Amino acid sequence: MTGSSASVTSASAVEIAALIDTGEVSAVDVTQAHLDRIDSEDGALHTFLQVDTDGALAAAQAVDDRRAAGKKLGPLAGVPLALKDVVVTKGLETTSGSRILAGWIPPYDATITTRIKAAGIVILGKTNMDEFAMGSSTENSGFGPSHNPWDLDRIPGGSSGGSSAAVAGCLAPLGIGTDTGGSIRQPAAVTGLVGHKPTYGGVSRYGLIAFSSSLDQAGPLGRTVLDTALLHEAIGGHDPADSTSIPVPMPPVVAAARAGAGGDLSGLRIGVVRELGGQGFTDGYEPGVLSSVTEAIDVLAGLGAEIVEVSCPHFGYALAAYYLIAPSEASSNLARFDAMRYGLRVGDDGVRGLDEVMALTRQAGFGAEVKRRIMIGTYALSSGYYEAYYGQAQKVRTLISRDFAAAFQSADVLVSPSTPTVAFPLGARTDDPLAMYAADLCTLPASLAGTPAISVPSGLSDGLPVGLQIMAPALADDRCYRVAAAVESALDSRRGHPLLQEVPVR
Ligand code: GLN
């Protein structure tokens, strides 16, 4: 490859970092090439809410200066990144996709922002998302939806759909998402990317705008398994500023991604979860998704893995439990948007009282889905109903964790589709919340159990990407990467990736 801007934007993060390290291209040129591509393509894709042109070029210049001074560069130095707008950035507007936060400039950086900057990774800007990360399509964004680069009339997934569409459309080689119930894995699946939800507590939540605190987890998106692992390593590890951050060393995700690319999986037991698209549990799953995933599992068997079927009888209750727990926690977390401290304030005319200003602001600033969840959550937490709803959902959560523990007795990793369908058309589910929630069917169990899971491309169905989900026990994130890398190298999904050849956006 050459250093021309067209090929730089379709190169992997690893390739870009090598070009910068050897001096073949400057970090500033790499950043400018991506800014140019945002200019030409983002009118159609709408992936960025804010592009930080000056900040990005300054960060890239700092990498070039370090190199000129003979200093050693980190493995992702100078590589551009698309940052989900739920992550706070000092001095750069952060809205979490909500009108209630429009114009809010955070006074501090999230830990992952700090770590991204310390790694020399260049933040291009903040990406679109479903409001407060509630959704599966970006259609709940307060600022209009993003579009899938594979087909502009389809959803890019959600809630991290701005980041997924930006990376899939080659506007950035790396993206950050957050995953509360699937919001990294599902957008990765429907845009043909790799996306990993780390073990809960494996990546700091300090400076993420909270949706559901017992579930929220930030993680990496990339076009290759190795790129994704390198970004995970850059942001992961213990953070004393987050009380739920786990004080143990990072799982060896980069080494696992490299080892898995060798392809030999002998001795590894892979459990196919019956309740996630298996025999008798195919309702709601597209046949093309199931056949693509079955082919990927056959490929894994061909690499020496032993395939076993496992049953997780309580996974069928994950959706009901999640849609009580997540709204309950959200209703509490979103109480802070009180018209006084952040962003929007409506009706403050000096005559109206505090309660009225608060009500008017929340009415104007929150979208319909956010309001729905605040009401469901407030109801589920109210005295008299708490035990029947929130308490019961927490018990189901325990049963799901036990299903995982039992399944991991007979398998080292579990696999399933990442999401039941390929990217659906924009507008297809906006009037039907339950149909929208069904996109989370496969991703919710690992969210509720706090265990790691990755989505890796398994092929195409009707020309649209399908994702294979690989789940591992807590803190064994490296197993996800090892198996994902084996799938990637065996399927060579990258070479056939249309986005990496010609401009995907029509
Ligand atoms: N789609 C799920 C929801 O709407 C998951 C969102 C997420 O993971 N942030 O809650």
Residues whose N, C-alpha, C, O or C-beta is under 5 A from the ligand:
A	BS01	LIG	A133 M134 G135 S136 G158 S159 T178 D179 T180 G181 G182 S183 D440
